[in-house]
Every structure is written in C-alpha cells, then in structure tokens.
Amino acid sequence: MPTLVSHPDEVKIISRRFGAGAADIEKYLELDGYKAVQKAIESGPEWVINEMKASGLRGRGGAGFPTGMKWSFVPKVSEKPKYVLVNGDESEPGTCKDHVIFLHDPHAVIEGTMIAGLAIGAKMGFIYLRGEYRYLLKVVEKAVADAYAKGFLGKNIFGKEGVDFDIVTQTGAGAYEVGEESALMESLEGKRGVPRIKPPFPAVVGLYGGPTVINNAETIASAPHILLMGGAEYAKVGSERNGGTRLFGISGHVERPGVYELPMGYNLKKAIYEVAGGVKGGRKLKAVVPGGSSCPVLKADELDVGLDFDQMGKAGTMLGSGGIVVLDETVSIVEFALRTIKFYQHESCGWCIPCREGTDWLKKTLTRFYNGYGNKKDINNIQYLAENMMGRTFCPLGDAAAMPTLGFIKKFREEFEEYLEGHRTEKALITTEELIGAAH
Amino acid sequence: MSAIANSIFSPETAARFDKLVTLYPVKRSALIPMLLYAQDEVGYVSDAVVHEIAARLDLFDLDVRGVLSYYSMLRTKPAGKYNVQVCTNISCMLRGGYEILDHCKAKLGIGHKEVTADKLFSLEEVECIGACCWAPAMQVNYDFHENLTTVKVDEILADYAAGRGKDVK
C-alpha cells in the first residue's frame, strides 16, 4: 500500500480526501462528495464549461491542453452517442500520481467523469486503468457499484428525470502506448493499442466513431473541486496561464519520495530540497528528469525554475506528467540513458518506422556504448538518430524517446566522451541474447 | 445467457463474460478484460481460451491472437502460481531495482520469464509498474510490494511459499 506523505507547502485541493477513507461512499459524501455534480446538473453545461475555462486547468496527462477548451470543442449536436473516456493508463516512468487518486479518492474520478459527461452531453463514460492496476480496479469497481446503489449513476440520476449516466470500468493488459489517446480508444474497442491518424480529433470522431472527451484521471478528478471552489478561485492558486495545483511524484535519490500536491509554478529546486527533503544521504545532485522519463533532463544548476507548463518549456524541458526523478552524483548518465531508451524500445507499438527502427537502433548503439565498445562517432550517431525521429511519428512516442536522448547528449556530452576512455562495464544492463532477441 | 457452450471456464467466470459483452456499445470491447479474467482462471491464454473467447465475441481466432500478442501482461505459457514481477525502470533502478531482481533470481534459482520446478513461482523483469515514489517495487500477481530490501523480499517470498501471501486476482 503506497505510503502517503505531506509537507506544509502543499495546497491540498485534489488530495484533501487522501487518507480520510473516502473510497467509502458515506465518507465521500461527508466530505462534500457528489455536491459538485448536482450543482452541475442544476447550472447546466455552459456554466460547467465556463467554470472549467476560468479555472485555467490544463490537462494533467502531459500535453497541458486547456481542459475547458477541450470540452467546448465537442459538437453540441451529434448523430452518434458522445462519450467520456478517463485515461488512467498511467505508464510513464517516474509517474504514480493517478495510482494514489484511484486508491484514496475513486469517487472523485467518478464524479469528474459525470461532470464531463454533463458538460458535453454524453450519457456514458469509461474509466480505463492500466493493466498493472488490477487491484485498483477493484477499488474503482466497488465505488461505481456504490454510486449505482445510491442512484447517482444509471437512469434519472439524483432523481432528475431524463438525466442518465453510466460508467464502465476496465483495465488494459500492459502497453505504454495505450496511454496515447487514440491508442487508448483502439484498446477500449478491443484491438491492438496503436494510434489513429489525426485529424479527425477525438472531440469530433472518437470512441465508436462518436465525439469523445479524453482526459487524464487527475484532470477529471480536479473537476469536482473546481466547481465547488469556483473556477476563478482555483485559478488564483496557480501561476499565470497555469491554474490550480497538481500532484507531483518525486522519486529517485531524495530523502522523502512521494506524491505531493503543490501549486502550479512552485519552484523545482524547493520541491526537491525542501518538500522531498533533499538528496538522499546528503550526496550531490547531478540531474533531474522533471516530468516523467520522456522529458529532457535538467542539470543541477538549472533547477531554479517554476513547475508549470510555460516555465518548464522556457527552460528547454517539459512539465509532462509531473513525475520528478532525481539523480545523484553516483548515477552514470550513459547507463541512465540506456535504461530510459530500453523502455521506449520495448514499448514502441511498431506502427511507424521512425519510432520502431529508431528506438531499436538507439538501444543497440547505447548498449554497445555502455558495454564499453563505443566509439566517438556513436555520440553523433545517437544524436542524429534521435533528431530524425522527432515529429515524424503518428503519436508522440517517437518524440518521447528522442527528447530525453537528445537532452542527455546535449547536457552530458562530456560524460559520454569520457566514458569512451577504456570503460568496460562489469555487468551488462542488456545482454547480447536480449539484444538479438534470443532471450524470451 | 450466452449461446456459446461453456467448456473451460467456471460458472462464475462464464456468467461474468455473459455480463461483460452487454456493457459496451460493441461486443468486441470486452476482449481485453475477458482475456485477463480467463488468464486469471486458467493460468495462461491457451488455444482453448482463444477459441472460446473468439466464439463469444463473434471474432476469428486470429483477431484474438492479434490482440493477445500485443499486450505484455497476457501470456501463452503457464506462469508460476505466484508471478513475481520486479520493476527495474528508472525510479526503481535508482533505488536498487536491479539488486532486487538479482536477489530474486538467486533466491528462486530462475531467470527472466522462468518458472520454478515446483511451479510455485515465476519471475519477470518488468517495465514501470507505477510505484515510482515507493521504489524499489515489485508485484506478485496483482499485489504491490514497495520500498523493498533484500530482507523484505525474502520475507515476502517466504510468506507466499507458506501460503500466507495475498493472492490478488
């Protein structure tokens, strides 16, 4: 069971019910549960979308698209049914925030799904969790069953004639690619999770061909809180153009790893040194991957930056999924780069060539390099390969593999060069058998 | 009730499948959940499982196999009663994930995707399992174990071996 942490600098909005037993519907109701959705039913879709726009909430999955705007893109009239799809396929290394939401506050996800449904005129929502979260599916399934039993889901919800909403929950079966929104729709339709070509975008042609809103679980779980406190008030908590708070998972070499809720724009250095207790064992900090493994790395002297989409962009990296991974001075960047790319090579769905071949060649080259058989040309070749993957794939997985690789080469080229000087690993991270596919 | 004769699943699982196909606007959507529940019961996705699920969803066996081969949690060979999955991805790696994996290999005497002779345990090195802030971590069947040390791993494995471990399915 994940341990909950806390720090005085936290602003607990989405996490305010964590640890309070809110997976139980009675406790959730005691803590203002299902008040927001009733307010949404009374006030209407336009009010909901306006509050969401006023909140400045930007998608918590990684792309940071304004949520209110996303909801407003769904056509008001549609021949096909509309759907809400909650993306709980949290698989980006460094990221475990949705894990905590599903465990401690599943009703917030359910209520948020209903709110999104009311806003766009959908009568059905899906909550899709990653396959590895099967134990959390049980928590969410129980919460959904309890909501049905109370008359909050199904026909005429909350006793309102003609207001219907159903929720179906399921897990995937292990595929990082399914976290991409169109691949998620394919997977939910019972197919291989490969991306669809866009346009059309899901807001117009999505699940089962109907207009669909797809949001990350944290985004959806934020909606009830926003409606209760008011969009404008929520926006005030964050920084400019980045409303509210977000859950940051701080992991790696820190004293107090954990999921913390901090206001958008909170200083990254402070988050590491004060909130998470600094570098483990008092060692020197070497680098930080700020928003999940796909984000370009920051060096120790680049951490004085605000944690929001715009400031991180200006710093040459991304806020991503909010998964901050801290590396101390003992980490070999060559080894870390190889472990990162091993993941992307494993998870590439193989649909487009630049990603399928690119990640494979990056893994092969980095493996040889790490094992001590690299040459100086390899460094430029790695860079060349990564540059040629950027922007050339249907979905962002190609970019997700290329961006950190380019970051490692750009920021730590000297370390790669030094590594060439007679370095031989005692133990291969990837064996030759694995590399040529002879292993399982 | 399904028109498909239930041949390999328990009545509970067959009833769950009958319900699953009614939940979605399209029957095929039930495919991945069905494969997972079938695997939980049979131990792996056998040819018979593929055939019956295909029949239940009006699909060709090939459609099912195409999906089956894509997802890393679905397997076509039996695993141990307790499938130990050790994460070595970046957050776990930084806090000793590889040491935990090596320890499991030595303790169980098996390698990646191998099964112990008594079929009690199988071992897998897996990609990120979403327990980054509680690293290093592993899953046994669907139960999470976090903040691992080699001592803790020994205790966990001993608990499962003695039938005291949680068998989440």
Interface residues (C-beta under 8 A of the other chain):
Chain A: M1 P2 T3 P81 E90 S91 E92 P93 G94 T95 C96 D98 H99 M124 R130 G131 E132 Y133 R134 Y135 V168 Q170 T171 G172 A173 G174 A175 Y176 S187 L188 E189 G190 K191 R192 G193 Y208 G249 I250 S251 G252 H253 P257 G258 V259 V289 S293 G323 V325 V326 L327 V331 F336 R339 T340 F343 H346 E347 C349 A439 H440
Chain B: L23 Y24 P25 V26 R28 S29 A30 L31 I32 P33 L35 L36 L57 G66 V67 Y70 Y71 S72 M73 L74 T88 N89 I90 S91 M93 L94 R95 H112 K113 E127 C128 I129 G130 A131 C132 C133 W134 A135 Q139 Y142 D143 F144 E146 N147 V168 K169
